[in-house]
Amino acid sequence: MRFKVILEEDKEMGGYVVSCPALPGCHSQGDTKKEALKNIKEAIQACLESLSEDVVKEAFSRPSSQVVEVVV
């Protein structure tokens, strides 16, 4: 599955924050871009495991901001 994620530098605290707009509430962070992207993959997997099939289908049909693509 492919998801678009938003990766932003956290200038106040350091490191990076990342979110997946297709899955509301799916956020993560890391000290480096690589770590943040690894962590969001794990967060996406956890979110998908906790959702019903109908909710996952709905998430794929919503338009959202897209910045970075990750493969899970």
N, CA, C and O atoms as a Tripos MOL2 file, in Angstrom:
@<TRIPOS>MOLECULE
protein
  288   287    72     0     0
PROTEIN
NO_CHARGES

@<TRIPOS>ATOM
      1 N           0.8420   -1.1810    0.0000 N.3       1 MET1
      2 CA          0.0000    0.0000    0.0000 C.3       1 MET1
      3 C           0.8850    1.2410    0.0000 C.2       1 MET1
      4 O           1.9630    1.2520    0.5940 O.2       1 MET1
      5 N           0.4220    2.2630   -0.6600 N.am      2 ARG2
      6 CA          1.1590    3.5280   -0.7160 C.3       2 ARG2
      7 C           0.3350    4.6260   -0.0480 C.2       2 ARG2
      8 O          -0.8720    4.7400   -0.2640 O.2       2 ARG2
      9 N           1.0040    5.4150    0.7540 N.am      3 PHE3
     10 CA          0.3740    6.5420    1.4370 C.3       3 PHE3
     11 C           1.2290    7.7780    1.2440 C.2       3 PHE3
     12 O           2.4570    7.6960    1.2130 O.2       3 PHE3
     13 N           0.5920    8.9030    1.1170 N.am      4 LYS4
     14 CA          1.2840   10.1840    1.1070 C.3       4 LYS4
     15 C           1.3710   10.6590    2.5480 C.2       4 LYS4
     16 O           0.4090   10.5490    3.3080 O.2       4 LYS4
     17 N           2.5370   11.1920    2.9180 N.am      5 VAL5
     18 CA          2.7240   11.7160    4.2640 C.3       5 VAL5
     19 C           3.3110   13.1100    4.1880 C.2       5 VAL5
     20 O           3.9430   13.4780    3.1980 O.2       5 VAL5
     21 N           3.0990   13.8840    5.2410 N.am      6 ILE6
     22 CA          3.6670   15.2260    5.3420 C.3       6 ILE6
     23 C           4.8010   15.1720    6.3560 C.2       6 ILE6
     24 O           4.5970   14.8060    7.5140 O.2       6 ILE6
     25 N           5.9870   15.5380    5.9120 N.am      7 LEU7
     26 CA          7.1890   15.5180    6.7410 C.3       7 LEU7
     27 C           7.6370   16.9630    6.9550 C.2       7 LEU7
     28 O           7.8860   17.6960    5.9980 O.2       7 LEU7
     29 N           7.7360   17.3580    8.2190 N.am      8 GLU8
     30 CA          8.1210   18.7390    8.5290 C.3       8 GLU8
     31 C           9.2220   18.7620    9.5800 C.2       8 GLU8
     32 O           9.2220   17.9580   10.5120 O.2       8 GLU8
     33 N          10.1510   19.6830    9.4210 N.am      9 GLU9
     34 CA         11.1860   19.8730   10.4280 C.3       9 GLU9
     35 C          10.5650   20.5810   11.6280 C.2       9 GLU9
     36 O           9.8320   21.5560   11.4640 O.2       9 GLU9
     37 N          10.8540   20.0970   12.8230 N.am     10 ASP10
     38 CA         10.3730   20.7220   14.0540 C.3      10 ASP10
     39 C          11.4680   21.6600   14.5470 C.2      10 ASP10
     40 O          12.3630   21.2460   15.2830 O.2      10 ASP10
     41 N          11.3920   22.9160   14.1410 N.am     11 LYS11
     42 CA         12.4370   23.8940   14.4640 C.3      11 LYS11
     43 C          12.4750   24.2380   15.9450 C.2      11 LYS11
     44 O          13.5180   24.6340   16.4670 O.2      11 LYS11
     45 N          11.3430   24.0890   16.6230 N.am     12 GLU12
     46 CA         11.2790   24.4310   18.0440 C.3      12 GLU12
     47 C          11.9140   23.3460   18.9150 C.2      12 GLU12
     48 O          12.6960   23.6490   19.8170 O.2      12 GLU12
     49 N          11.5780   22.0880   18.6450 N.am     13 MET13
     50 CA         12.0470   20.9800   19.4800 C.3      13 MET13
     51 C          13.1900   20.1890   18.8400 C.2      13 MET13
     52 O          13.8560   19.4050   19.5170 O.2      13 MET13
     53 N          13.4170   20.3870   17.5570 N.am     14 GLY14
     54 CA         14.4160   19.6050   16.8360 C.3      14 GLY14
     55 C          13.7950   18.3460   16.2740 C.2      14 GLY14
     56 O          12.7360   17.9100   16.7260 O.2      14 GLY14
     57 N          14.4450   17.7680   15.3000 N.am     15 GLY15
     58 CA         13.9380   16.5520   14.6780 C.3      15 GLY15
     59 C          12.8630   16.8470   13.6560 C.2      15 GLY15
     60 O          12.7660   17.9560   13.1320 O.2      15 GLY15
     61 N          12.0500   15.8260   13.3810 N.am     16 TYR16
     62 CA         11.0190   15.9230   12.3440 C.3      16 TYR16
     63 C           9.7080   15.3350   12.8460 C.2      16 TYR16
     64 O           9.6920   14.3790   13.6220 O.2      16 TYR16
     65 N           8.6190   15.9230   12.3910 N.am     17 VAL17
     66 CA          7.2840   15.3870   12.6590 C.3      17 VAL17
     67 C           6.6920   14.9780   11.3180 C.2      17 VAL17
     68 O           6.9820   15.5830   10.2860 O.2      17 VAL17
     69 N           5.8670   13.9500   11.3450 N.am     18 VAL18
     70 CA          5.3040   13.4220   10.1090 C.3      18 VAL18
     71 C           3.8870   12.9420   10.3920 C.2      18 VAL18
     72 O           3.6020   12.3830   11.4510 O.2      18 VAL18
     73 N           2.9990   13.1710    9.4160 N.am     19 SER19
     74 CA          1.6090   12.7370    9.5700 C.3      19 SER19
     75 C           1.1150   12.1550    8.2550 C.2      19 SER19
     76 O           1.6720   12.4210    7.1900 O.2      19 SER19
     77 N           0.0700   11.3650    8.3520 N.am     20 CYS20
     78 CA         -0.5490   10.7370    7.1920 C.3      20 CYS20
     79 C          -1.9730   11.2790    7.0720 C.2      20 CYS20
     80 O          -2.8640   10.8160    7.7840 O.2      20 CYS20
     81 N          -2.2050   12.2490    6.1870 N.am     21 PRO21
     82 CA         -3.5250   12.8730    6.0720 C.3      21 PRO21
     83 C          -4.6530   11.8920    5.7570 C.2      21 PRO21
     84 O          -5.7970   12.1350    6.1430 O.2      21 PRO21
     85 N          -4.3610   10.8040    5.0750 N.am     22 ALA22
     86 CA         -5.4030    9.8360    4.7290 C.3      22 ALA22
     87 C          -5.9060    9.0810    5.9530 C.2      22 ALA22
     88 O          -6.9890    8.4960    5.9180 O.2      22 ALA22
     89 N          -5.1290    9.0880    7.0370 N.am     23 LEU23
     90 CA         -5.5050    8.4010    8.2710 C.3      23 LEU23
     91 C          -5.4860    9.4210    9.4110 C.2      23 LEU23
     92 O          -4.4620    9.5800   10.0760 O.2      23 LEU23
     93 N          -6.5930   10.1070    9.6440 N.am     24 PRO24
     94 CA         -6.6360   11.1340   10.6900 C.3      24 PRO24
     95 C          -6.1230   10.6040   12.0300 C.2      24 PRO24
     96 O          -6.4980    9.5200   12.4770 O.2      24 PRO24
     97 N          -5.2630   11.3940   12.6490 N.am     25 GLY25
     98 CA         -4.7000   11.0100   13.9390 C.3      25 GLY25
     99 C          -3.4380   10.1780   13.8200 C.2      25 GLY25
    100 O          -2.8440    9.8160   14.8360 O.2      25 GLY25
    101 N          -3.0170    9.8690   12.6110 N.am     26 CYS26
    102 CA         -1.8150    9.0590   12.4050 C.3      26 CYS26
    103 C          -0.6150    9.9860   12.2670 C.2      26 CYS26
    104 O          -0.3880   10.5820   11.2130 O.2      26 CYS26
    105 N           0.1510   10.0950   13.3520 N.am     27 HIS27
    106 CA          1.3030   10.9950   13.4180 C.3      27 HIS27
    107 C           2.4840   10.2600   14.0210 C.2      27 HIS27
    108 O           2.3150    9.2590   14.7170 O.2      27 HIS27
    109 N           3.6810   10.7610   13.7500 N.am     28 SER28
    110 CA          4.8770   10.2280   14.3870 C.3      28 SER28
    111 C           5.9610   11.2960   14.3310 C.2      28 SER28
    112 O           5.7210   12.4240   13.9020 O.2      28 SER28
    113 N           7.1500   10.9220   14.7690 N.am     29 GLN29
    114 CA          8.2780   11.8560   14.7760 C.3      29 GLN29
    115 C           9.5680   11.0690   14.7700 C.2      29 GLN29
    116 O           9.5650    9.8460   14.9130 O.2      29 GLN29
    117 N          10.6760   11.7810   14.6050 N.am     30 GLY30
    118 CA         11.9930   11.1570   14.6550 C.3      30 GLY30
    119 C          13.0690   12.2190   14.6940 C.2      30 GLY30
    120 O          12.8250   13.3760   14.3500 O.2      30 GLY30
    121 N          14.2530   11.8290   15.1100 N.am     31 ASP31
    122 CA         15.3730   12.7680   15.1740 C.3      31 ASP31
    123 C          15.8940   13.1210   13.7920 C.2      31 ASP31
    124 O          16.4230   14.2130   13.5870 O.2      31 ASP31
    125 N          15.7470   12.1940   12.8320 N.am     32 THR32
    126 CA         16.1820   12.4170   11.4540 C.3      32 THR32
    127 C          14.9990   12.1560   10.5240 C.2      32 THR32
    128 O          13.9880   11.5860   10.9350 O.2      32 THR32
    129 N          15.1370   12.5820    9.2590 N.am     33 LYS33
    130 CA         14.0810   12.2990    8.2790 C.3      33 LYS33
    131 C          13.8930   10.7980    8.1420 C.2      33 LYS33
    132 O          12.7630   10.3080    8.1230 O.2      33 LYS33
    133 N          14.9910   10.0700    8.0480 N.am     34 LYS34
    134 CA         14.9350    8.6120    7.8910 C.3      34 LYS34
    135 C          14.1920    7.9600    9.0580 C.2      34 LYS34
    136 O          13.3450    7.0910    8.8540 O.2      34 LYS34
    137 N          14.5150    8.3840   10.2770 N.am     35 GLU35
    138 CA         13.8580    7.8220   11.4560 C.3      35 GLU35
    139 C          12.3700    8.1770   11.4820 C.2      35 GLU35
    140 O          11.5360    7.3320   11.8070 O.2      35 GLU35
    141 N          12.0360    9.4230   11.1410 N.am     36 ALA36
    142 CA         10.6360    9.8510   11.1350 C.3      36 ALA36
    143 C           9.8320    9.0420   10.1160 C.2      36 ALA36
    144 O           8.7020    8.6460   10.4020 O.2      36 ALA36
    145 N          10.4000    8.7920    8.9290 N.am     37 LEU37
    146 CA          9.6970    8.0170    7.9110 C.3      37 LEU37
    147 C           9.5580    6.5530    8.3310 C.2      37 LEU37
    148 O           8.5340    5.9300    8.0540 O.2      37 LEU37
    149 N          10.5600    6.0050    8.9870 N.am     38 LYS38
    150 CA         10.4650    4.6350    9.5140 C.3      38 LYS38
    151 C           9.3470    4.5690   10.5520 C.2      38 LYS38
    152 O           8.5480    3.6320   10.5590 O.2      38 LYS38
    153 N           9.3000    5.5740   11.4270 N.am     39 ASN39
    154 CA          8.2910    5.5930   12.4880 C.3      39 ASN39
    155 C           6.8750    5.7650   11.9450 C.2      39 ASN39
    156 O           5.9380    5.1700   12.4770 O.2      39 ASN39
    157 N           6.7050    6.5790   10.8820 N.am     40 ILE40
    158 CA          5.3520    6.7610   10.3460 C.3      40 ILE40
    159 C           4.8840    5.4780    9.6580 C.2      40 ILE40
    160 O           3.6880    5.1840    9.6590 O.2      40 ILE40
    161 N           5.7940    4.7200    9.0780 N.am     41 LYS41
    162 CA          5.4050    3.4310    8.4910 C.3      41 LYS41
    163 C           4.8070    2.5300    9.5740 C.2      41 LYS41
    164 O           3.7720    1.8950    9.3680 O.2      41 LYS41
    165 N           5.4720    2.4860   10.7230 N.am     42 GLU42
    166 CA          4.9690    1.6800   11.8400 C.3      42 GLU42
    167 C           3.6280    2.2180   12.3380 C.2      42 GLU42
    168 O           2.7310    1.4430   12.6690 O.2      42 GLU42
    169 N           3.4910    3.5430   12.3910 N.am     43 ALA43
    170 CA          2.2320    4.1490   12.8390 C.3      43 ALA43
    171 C           1.1020    3.8430   11.8610 C.2      43 ALA43
    172 O          -0.0210    3.5640   12.2810 O.2      43 ALA43
    173 N           1.3890    3.8920   10.5640 N.am     44 ILE44
    174 CA          0.3820    3.5770    9.5540 C.3      44 ILE44
    175 C          -0.0630    2.1260    9.7000 C.2      44 ILE44
    176 O          -1.2580    1.8330    9.6600 O.2      44 ILE44
    177 N           0.8860    1.2280    9.8670 N.am     45 GLN45
    178 CA          0.5460   -0.1800   10.0480 C.3      45 GLN45
    179 C          -0.3540   -0.3670   11.2650 C.2      45 GLN45
    180 O          -1.3360   -1.1080   11.2050 O.2      45 GLN45
    181 N          -0.0220    0.3040   12.3710 N.am     46 ALA46
    182 CA         -0.8280    0.1900   13.5870 C.3      46 ALA46
    183 C          -2.2330    0.7570   13.3630 C.2      46 ALA46
    184 O          -3.2170    0.1740   13.8180 O.2      46 ALA46
    185 N          -2.3280    1.8860   12.6670 N.am     47 CYS47
    186 CA         -3.6340    2.4850   12.3800 C.3      47 CYS47
    187 C          -4.4820    1.5490   11.5290 C.2      47 CYS47
    188 O          -5.6650    1.3540   11.8070 O.2      47 CYS47
    189 N          -3.8830    0.9720   10.4970 N.am     48 LEU48
    190 CA         -4.6300    0.0780    9.6120 C.3      48 LEU48
    191 C          -5.1130   -1.1650   10.3520 C.2      48 LEU48
    192 O          -6.2230   -1.6400   10.1150 O.2      48 LEU48
    193 N          -4.2890   -1.6860   11.2360 N.am     49 GLU49
    194 CA         -4.6780   -2.8670   11.9990 C.3      49 GLU49
    195 C          -5.8660   -2.5860   12.9170 C.2      49 GLU49
    196 O          -6.6480   -3.4850   13.2250 O.2      49 GLU49
    197 N          -5.9930   -1.3340   13.3500 N.am     50 SER50
    198 CA         -7.0610   -1.0020   14.2840 C.3      50 SER50
    199 C          -8.3550   -0.5560   13.5920 C.2      50 SER50
    200 O          -9.3750   -0.3680   14.2560 O.2      50 SER50
    201 N          -8.3210   -0.3890   12.2870 N.am     51 LEU51
    202 CA         -9.5020    0.0800   11.5530 C.3      51 LEU51
    203 C         -10.2420   -1.0680   10.8820 C.2      51 LEU51
    204 O          -9.6540   -2.0940   10.5400 O.2      51 LEU51
    205 N         -11.5230   -0.8760   10.7040 N.am     52 SER52
    206 CA        -12.3140   -1.8550    9.9540 C.3      52 SER52
    207 C         -12.0480   -1.6620    8.4650 C.2      52 SER52
    208 O         -11.5290   -0.6220    8.0590 O.2      52 SER52
    209 N         -12.3920   -2.6360    7.6600 N.am     53 GLU53
    210 CA        -12.1860   -2.5780    6.2170 C.3      53 GLU53
    211 C         -12.9170   -1.3910    5.5870 C.2      53 GLU53
    212 O         -12.3710   -0.7540    4.6860 O.2      53 GLU53
    213 N         -14.1220   -1.0790    6.0290 N.am     54 ASP54
    214 CA        -14.8830    0.0450    5.4830 C.3      54 ASP54
    215 C         -14.1780    1.3710    5.7430 C.2      54 ASP54
    216 O         -14.1530    2.2430    4.8750 O.2      54 ASP54
    217 N         -13.6130    1.5210    6.9180 N.am     55 VAL55
    218 CA        -12.9220    2.7640    7.2550 C.3      55 VAL55
    219 C         -11.6680    2.9150    6.3990 C.2      55 VAL55
    220 O         -11.3510    4.0220    5.9650 O.2      55 VAL55
    221 N         -10.9550    1.8240    6.1500 N.am     56 VAL56
    222 CA         -9.7600    1.8710    5.3040 C.3      56 VAL56
    223 C         -10.1490    2.2850    3.8860 C.2      56 VAL56
    224 O          -9.4690    3.1180    3.2860 O.2      56 VAL56
    225 N         -11.2290    1.7210    3.3380 N.am     57 LYS57
    226 CA        -11.6860    2.1020    1.9960 C.3      57 LYS57
    227 C         -12.0320    3.5870    1.9440 C.2      57 LYS57
    228 O         -11.7050    4.2620    0.9670 O.2      57 LYS57
    229 N         -12.6840    4.1010    2.9740 N.am     58 GLU58
    230 CA        -13.0430    5.5190    3.0270 C.3      58 GLU58
    231 C         -11.7960    6.3910    3.0500 C.2      58 GLU58
    232 O         -11.7630    7.4360    2.4010 O.2      58 GLU58
    233 N         -10.7810    5.9820    3.7810 N.am     59 ALA59
    234 CA         -9.5330    6.7540    3.8730 C.3      59 ALA59
    235 C          -8.8870    6.8960    2.5070 C.2      59 ALA59
    236 O          -8.3180    7.9450    2.2000 O.2      59 ALA59
    237 N          -8.9640    5.8540    1.6750 N.am     60 PHE60
    238 CA         -8.3610    5.9190    0.3520 C.3      60 PHE60
    239 C          -9.1320    6.8190   -0.5970 C.2      60 PHE60
    240 O          -8.5670    7.2900   -1.5840 O.2      60 PHE60
    241 N         -10.4150    7.0710   -0.3260 N.am     61 SER61
    242 CA        -11.2310    7.8530   -1.2390 C.3      61 SER61
    243 C         -11.2060    9.3550   -0.9350 C.2      61 SER61
    244 O         -11.7280   10.1430   -1.7230 O.2      61 SER61
    245 N         -10.6120    9.7660    0.1870 N.am     62 ARG62
    246 CA        -10.5730   11.1860    0.5540 C.3      62 ARG62
    247 C          -9.4160   11.8990   -0.1180 C.2      62 ARG62
    248 O          -8.3060   11.3680   -0.1650 O.2      62 ARG62
    249 N          -9.6570   13.0940   -0.6390 N.am     63 PRO63
    250 CA         -8.5300   13.8840   -1.1420 C.3      63 PRO63
    251 C          -7.7250   14.4040    0.0460 C.2      63 PRO63
    252 O          -8.2820   14.6950    1.1040 O.2      63 PRO63
    253 N          -6.4400   14.5160   -0.1340 N.am     64 SER64
    254 CA         -5.6130   15.0040    0.9610 C.3      64 SER64
    255 C          -4.3490   15.6510    0.4230 C.2      64 SER64
    256 O          -4.0040   15.4790   -0.7460 O.2      64 SER64
    257 N          -3.6620   16.3930    1.2760 N.am     65 SER65
    258 CA         -2.3820   16.9680    0.9010 C.3      65 SER65
    259 C          -1.3810   15.8440    0.7540 C.2      65 SER65
    260 O          -1.3970   14.8820    1.5220 O.2      65 SER65
    261 N          -0.5060   15.9650   -0.2360 N.am     66 GLN66
    262 CA          0.5020   14.9470   -0.4390 C.3      66 GLN66
    263 C           1.8670   15.5880   -0.5860 C.2      66 GLN66
    264 O           2.0630   16.5080   -1.3810 O.2      66 GLN66
    265 N           2.8040   15.0820    0.1970 N.am     67 VAL67
    266 CA          4.1480   15.6220    0.1390 C.3      67 VAL67
    267 C           5.1730   14.5350   -0.1290 C.2      67 VAL67
    268 O           5.9700   14.6660   -1.0580 O.2      67 VAL67
    269 N           5.1750   13.4750    0.6510 N.am     68 VAL68
    270 CA          6.1510   12.3970    0.5470 C.3      68 VAL68
    271 C           5.4160   11.0690    0.4770 C.2      68 VAL68
    272 O           4.4190   10.8790    1.1730 O.2      68 VAL68
    273 N           5.8920   10.1480   -0.3530 N.am     69 GLU69
    274 CA          5.2450    8.8460   -0.4710 C.3      69 GLU69
    275 C           6.0870    7.7920    0.2240 C.2      69 GLU69
    276 O           7.3050    7.7560    0.0490 O.2      69 GLU69
    277 N           5.4510    6.9310    1.0140 N.am     70 VAL70
    278 CA          6.1250    5.8150    1.6620 C.3      70 VAL70
    279 C           5.4200    4.5250    1.2850 C.2      70 VAL70
    280 O           4.2200    4.5370    1.0100 O.2      70 VAL70
    281 N           6.1370    3.4220    1.2660 N.am     71 VAL71
    282 CA          5.5590    2.1100    0.9880 C.3      71 VAL71
    283 C           5.5070    1.3430    2.2820 C.2      71 VAL71
    284 O           6.5130    1.2430    2.9850 O.2      71 VAL71
    285 N           4.3410    0.7930    2.6150 N.am     72 VAL72
    286 CA          4.1590    0.0330    3.8560 C.3      72 VAL72
    287 C           3.8940   -1.4050    3.4990 C.2      72 VAL72
    288 O           3.7080   -2.2370    4.3870 O.2      72 VAL72
@<TRIPOS>BOND
     1     1     2 1
     2     2     3 1
     3     3     4 2
     4     3     5 am
     5     5     6 1
     6     6     7 1
     7     7     8 2
     8     7     9 am
     9     9    10 1
    10    10    11 1
    11    11    12 2
    12    11    13 am
    13    13    14 1
    14    14    15 1
    15    15    16 2
    16    15    17 am
    17    17    18 1
    18    18    19 1
    19    19    20 2
    20    19    21 am
    21    21    22 1
    22    22    23 1
    23    23    24 2
    24    23    25 am
    25    25    26 1
    26    26    27 1
    27    27    28 2
    28    27    29 am
    29    29    30 1
    30    30    31 1
    31    31    32 2
    32    31    33 am
    33    33    34 1
    34    34    35 1
    35    35    36 2
    36    35    37 am
    37    37    38 1
    38    38    39 1
    39    39    40 2
    40    39    41 am
    41    41    42 1
    42    42    43 1
    43    43    44 2
    44    43    45 am
    45    45    46 1
    46    46    47 1
    47    47    48 2
    48    47    49 am
    49    49    50 1
    50    50    51 1
    51    51    52 2
    52    51    53 am
    53    53    54 1
    54    54    55 1
    55    55    56 2
    56    55    57 am
    57    57    58 1
    58    58    59 1
    59    59    60 2
    60    59    61 am
    61    61    62 1
    62    62    63 1
    63    63    64 2
    64    63    65 am
    65    65    66 1
    66    66    67 1
    67    67    68 2
    68    67    69 am
    69    69    70 1
    70    70    71 1
    71    71    72 2
    72    71    73 am
    73    73    74 1
    74    74    75 1
    75    75    76 2
    76    75    77 am
    77    77    78 1
    78    78    79 1
    79    79    80 2
    80    79    81 am
    81    81    82 1
    82    82    83 1
    83    83    84 2
    84    83    85 am
    85    85    86 1
    86    86    87 1
    87    87    88 2
    88    87    89 am
    89    89    90 1
    90    90    91 1
    91    91    92 2
    92    91    93 am
    93    93    94 1
    94    94    95 1
    95    95    96 2
    96    95    97 am
    97    97    98 1
    98    98    99 1
    99    99   100 2
   100    99   101 am
   101   101   102 1
   102   102   103 1
   103   103   104 2
   104   103   105 am
   105   105   106 1
   106   106   107 1
   107   107   108 2
   108   107   109 am
   109   109   110 1
   110   110   111 1
   111   111   112 2
   112   111   113 am
   113   113   114 1
   114   114   115 1
   115   115   116 2
   116   115   117 am
   117   117   118 1
   118   118   119 1
   119   119   120 2
   120   119   121 am
   121   121   122 1
   122   122   123 1
   123   123   124 2
   124   123   125 am
   125   125   126 1
   126   126   127 1
   127   127   128 2
   128   127   129 am
   129   129   130 1
   130   130   131 1
   131   131   132 2
   132   131   133 am
   133   133   134 1
   134   134   135 1
   135   135   136 2
   136   135   137 am
   137   137   138 1
   138   138   139 1
   139   139   140 2
   140   139   141 am
   141   141   142 1
   142   142   143 1
   143   143   144 2
   144   143   145 am
   145   145   146 1
   146   146   147 1
   147   147   148 2
   148   147   149 am
   149   149   150 1
   150   150   151 1
   151   151   152 2
   152   151   153 am
   153   153   154 1
   154   154   155 1
   155   155   156 2
   156   155   157 am
   157   157   158 1
   158   158   159 1
   159   159   160 2
   160   159   161 am
   161   161   162 1
   162   162   163 1
   163   163   164 2
   164   163   165 am
   165   165   166 1
   166   166   167 1
   167   167   168 2
   168   167   169 am
   169   169   170 1
   170   170   171 1
   171   171   172 2
   172   171   173 am
   173   173   174 1
   174   174   175 1
   175   175   176 2
   176   175   177 am
   177   177   178 1
   178   178   179 1
   179   179   180 2
   180   179   181 am
   181   181   182 1
   182   182   183 1
   183   183   184 2
   184   183   185 am
   185   185   186 1
   186   186   187 1
   187   187   188 2
   188   187   189 am
   189   189   190 1
   190   190   191 1
   191   191   192 2
   192   191   193 am
   193   193   194 1
   194   194   195 1
   195   195   196 2
   196   195   197 am
   197   197   198 1
   198   198   199 1
   199   199   200 2
   200   199   201 am
   201   201   202 1
   202   202   203 1
   203   203   204 2
   204   203   205 am
   205   205   206 1
   206   206   207 1
   207   207   208 2
   208   207   209 am
   209   209   210 1
   210   210   211 1
   211   211   212 2
   212   211   213 am
   213   213   214 1
   214   214   215 1
   215   215   216 2
   216   215   217 am
   217   217   218 1
   218   218   219 1
   219   219   220 2
   220   219   221 am
   221   221   222 1
   222   222   223 1
   223   223   224 2
   224   223   225 am
   225   225   226 1
   226   226   227 1
   227   227   228 2
   228   227   229 am
   229   229   230 1
   230   230   231 1
   231   231   232 2
   232   231   233 am
   233   233   234 1
   234   234   235 1
   235   235   236 2
   236   235   237 am
   237   237   238 1
   238   238   239 1
   239   239   240 2
   240   239   241 am
   241   241   242 1
   242   242   243 1
   243   243   244 2
   244   243   245 am
   245   245   246 1
   246   246   247 1
   247   247   248 2
   248   247   249 am
   249   249   250 1
   250   250   251 1
   251   251   252 2
   252   251   253 am
   253   253   254 1
   254   254   255 1
   255   255   256 2
   256   255   257 am
   257   257   258 1
   258   258   259 1
   259   259   260 2
   260   259   261 am
   261   261   262 1
   262   262   263 1
   263   263   264 2
   264   263   265 am
   265   265   266 1
   266   266   267 1
   267   267   268 2
   268   267   269 am
   269   269   270 1
   270   270   271 1
   271   271   272 2
   272   271   273 am
   273   273   274 1
   274   274   275 1
   275   275   276 2
   276   275   277 am
   277   277   278 1
   278   278   279 1
   279   279   280 2
   280   279   281 am
   281   281   282 1
   282   282   283 1
   283   283   284 2
   284   283   285 am
   285   285   286 1
   286   286   287 1
   287   287   288 2
@<TRIPOS>SUBSTRUCTURE
     1 MET1         2 RESIDUE 1 A MET
     2 ARG2         6 RESIDUE 1 A ARG
     3 PHE3        10 RESIDUE 1 A PHE
     4 LYS4        14 RESIDUE 1 A LYS
     5 VAL5        18 RESIDUE 1 A VAL
     6 ILE6        22 RESIDUE 1 A ILE
     7 LEU7        26 RESIDUE 1 A LEU
     8 GLU8        30 RESIDUE 1 A GLU
     9 GLU9        34 RESIDUE 1 A GLU
    10 ASP10       38 RESIDUE 1 A ASP
    11 LYS11       42 RESIDUE 1 A LYS
    12 GLU12       46 RESIDUE 1 A GLU
    13 MET13       50 RESIDUE 1 A MET
    14 GLY14       54 RESIDUE 1 A GLY
    15 GLY15       58 RESIDUE 1 A GLY
    16 TYR16       62 RESIDUE 1 A TYR
    17 VAL17       66 RESIDUE 1 A VAL
    18 VAL18       70 RESIDUE 1 A VAL
    19 SER19       74 RESIDUE 1 A SER
    20 CYS20       78 RESIDUE 1 A CYS
    21 PRO21       82 RESIDUE 1 A PRO
    22 ALA22       86 RESIDUE 1 A ALA
    23 LEU23       90 RESIDUE 1 A LEU
    24 PRO24       94 RESIDUE 1 A PRO
    25 GLY25       98 RESIDUE 1 A GLY
    26 CYS26      102 RESIDUE 1 A CYS
    27 HIS27      106 RESIDUE 1 A HIS
    28 SER28      110 RESIDUE 1 A SER
    29 GLN29      114 RESIDUE 1 A GLN
    30 GLY30      118 RESIDUE 1 A GLY
    31 ASP31      122 RESIDUE 1 A ASP
    32 THR32      126 RESIDUE 1 A THR
    33 LYS33      130 RESIDUE 1 A LYS
    34 LYS34      134 RESIDUE 1 A LYS
    35 GLU35      138 RESIDUE 1 A GLU
    36 ALA36      142 RESIDUE 1 A ALA
    37 LEU37      146 RESIDUE 1 A LEU
    38 LYS38      150 RESIDUE 1 A LYS
    39 ASN39      154 RESIDUE 1 A ASN
    40 ILE40      158 RESIDUE 1 A ILE
    41 LYS41      162 RESIDUE 1 A LYS
    42 GLU42      166 RESIDUE 1 A GLU
    43 ALA43      170 RESIDUE 1 A ALA
    44 ILE44      174 RESIDUE 1 A ILE
    45 GLN45      178 RESIDUE 1 A GLN
    46 ALA46      182 RESIDUE 1 A ALA
    47 CYS47      186 RESIDUE 1 A CYS
    48 LEU48      190 RESIDUE 1 A LEU
    49 GLU49      194 RESIDUE 1 A GLU
    50 SER50      198 RESIDUE 1 A SER
    51 LEU51      202 RESIDUE 1 A LEU
    52 SER52      206 RESIDUE 1 A SER
    53 GLU53      210 RESIDUE 1 A GLU
    54 ASP54      214 RESIDUE 1 A ASP
    55 VAL55      218 RESIDUE 1 A VAL
    56 VAL56      222 RESIDUE 1 A VAL
    57 LYS57      226 RESIDUE 1 A LYS
    58 GLU58      230 RESIDUE 1 A GLU
    59 ALA59      234 RESIDUE 1 A ALA
    60 PHE60      238 RESIDUE 1 A PHE
    61 SER61      242 RESIDUE 1 A SER
    62 ARG62      246 RESIDUE 1 A ARG
    63 PRO63      250 RESIDUE 1 A PRO
    64 SER64      254 RESIDUE 1 A SER
    65 SER65      258 RESIDUE 1 A SER
    66 GLN66      262 RESIDUE 1 A GLN
    67 VAL67      266 RESIDUE 1 A VAL
    68 VAL68      270 RESIDUE 1 A VAL
    69 GLU69      274 RESIDUE 1 A GLU
    70 VAL70      278 RESIDUE 1 A VAL
    71 VAL71      282 RESIDUE 1 A VAL
    72 VAL72      286 RESIDUE 1 A VAL
